[in-house]
Amino acid sequence: MRTLFFAHRGSSATYAENTRAAYLHAIAEGADGVECDVHLSEDQEVVCHHDFELGRTSDGAGAISSRTLEELRGFDYSSWKGKRIPDAYGARSAQLVTLSELIELCVAAGRPLGLAIELKHPSPYGRRLEERVLEVLMKNGWDPESSRIGEVRVSLMSFDPDSMLYLRESVPSEFLCQLVADVTEEAVEEVLAFGQLGRTAVTNVLTGALNRGIENIGTGVVGIAGPGKEFVREHPEQVSSWISSGRVLRVWTVDALADATYLTGLGVQQLTSNRPAALRAETGI
């Protein structure tokens, strides 16, 4: 099986992550697929943005979930990168994309392309996020059995094991990807920002989610295992058992040639990278 290169939040080493420019550049460079992160806006639109808050990658402030789509479109999502956007990649005001708009960009590529959608949790709207993502997919002509929209192959991902269990009722397991990573201080801090739990409780919740995520992979709730590259190096026997059992591995975020060489040597089939075209050229795959 040929190694597939997914563009992490688009070609985000070149253009601002999760923007129209990053996705169009990834498609133009020949990426095998693109990866996005999705949240619900206040008016229940599915928007592509990584963080729960606006501040890091835009000139806005506050939670994505507290703004309408119209309000979200009023912010600048690309200038922080310091890279001029070619006219062909859209105006600065058009860089925020909804999931539906990203699907349109993928379909317009006119070639086989993967679309990996990460559902970001904890969402203030709970499983409404899953419901809205499925609604958007269906509205765009998605066939659940093949998980395709034309030549676009759709997979759904989350760190939340309950999200995968919920989606398994509607989506075949081969198109579900359980993301896993060891619990880090950074992950704990991200959840602490919600202010609902203390540090010990958050650590316990994340550890429990990791263990149940590993169980989802082992029991076949999902067909794709999505570990970070650090997890792979820390748990080689676990990863080897997944490969041996027929699971597809989609490893993130792989930018260095040494990591790509190591992972493909293990038999990893899919690499998610901020620089997919350059990494493919370096590996010669």
Secondary structure, DSSP 8 states (H G I E B T S, - for coil): ---EEEEETTTTTTS-TTBHHHHHHHHHTT-SEEEEEEEE-TT--EEE-SSSBSGGGSS--SBGGGS-HHHHTTS-SSGGGT----GGG--GGG-B-BHHHHHHHHHHT-S-EEEEEEE-SS-TTTTHHHHHHHHHHHHTT-BTTTTEETTEEEEEEES-HHHHHHHTTTS-GGGEEEEE----HHHHHHHHTT-SS-HHHHHHHHHHHHHHHHHHHHHTS-SEEEEBHHHHHH-HHHHHHHHHTT-EEEEB---SHHHHHHHHHHT--EEEESSHHHHHHHHT-
